[in-house]
Amino acid sequence: MEAFEELNVVLPTEMHWRDRFDPVRLLLDFMAKGPMTELGTEEDGEGRTAWLATGFDEVRQVLGSDKFSARLLYGGTASGITFPGFITQYDPPEHTRLRRVLSPAFSVRRMERFRSQVEQVVEDVLDDIDSIGGPLDFVPHFGWAIATTTTCDFLGIPRDDQTELSRSLHASRAERTGSRRVAAGNKYMTYMTQNTARTRRDPGDDMLGVVVREHGDEITDSELTGLAAFVMGAGGDQVARFLAAGAWLMVEAPEQFDLLREKPDVIPDWLEEMVRFLSTSEKLTPRIATEDVRVGEFLVKAGDTVTCSLIGVNRRDFPSPEDRFDITRAKTPHVAWGHGIHHCLGRPLADLIFRVAIPALATRFPKLRLAEPDREIKLGPPPFDVKALPLDW
């Protein structure tokens, strides 16, 4: 759910950062110039400069420094606004408080208790796919089906409400007209507000229930609603995108998934390599320098923005053989989960879903293939969004 609010001198918002799985030529050109690229300076008297960071050390420094703000201070209709509960837009000390309130819900113990529920969801989805038969579009039937159901279950959204809530979330991003997107978004947030009231009255053992029982007096209703909307959005969007991309990668690199089936003990290494290679969250919301600061050898002045290219960092060896997708490789350091205080809080949940869903798909459908080999797989606007993935088996 990272927005890309840019200065008017930088790359177009709808720029595609990849060609299929790989970085596009324009990004490669920026990477070749060095770890920090000066994209331009505003001509409105403010003199703010926009930077693109593609170096590993530079990205880690920006994301780990307290001299940069994550707030959307300028650059679009959300300028100056921090949406309640949207934790990626908070700076300390508010961010520290919300992170502390949320952390218990993502503990290792809770994830292990949730595993059987995720396994059941995945099994049910694969059963549905098998019964429908191919060819079938795996974006809605695999990616969205698993991501939205598991995330809703994690949040405690009743099963009877999940389909309509997921439709509202998807429509708020995919409808063609702005008015329809706004209407769907309002419907989505109205439900989340009502769900917050229910949770306050009767907190369960789900994520929101844990937050209310353990830290209910430290979080407002608007923040609780925003947190639910944020987690659902991330789970229903980012996780779904990764699952669809993972299914696509499976048919493109079948030998790697043969190895996954033959040696289940490689799953941890496989997941790290897959997360690095796909980098489905291609870039982060620009960080704004709160004072003059040197990033590596470059002087970033107060007010300047730095956009961190995660795909640029994670695929920094492309197109050399060192960058190929290989689950047997020595681990390559990456920042697919972010870094610093905004390191992905939901990683334990996403990690669990990925570890269960992709190996189960590889085992259940070992002959998975493109239904139309000559048809180009269409990507939507950034971030990495597979529009349709017709597969057969």
Disulfide bonds with the S-S distance in Angstrom:
none
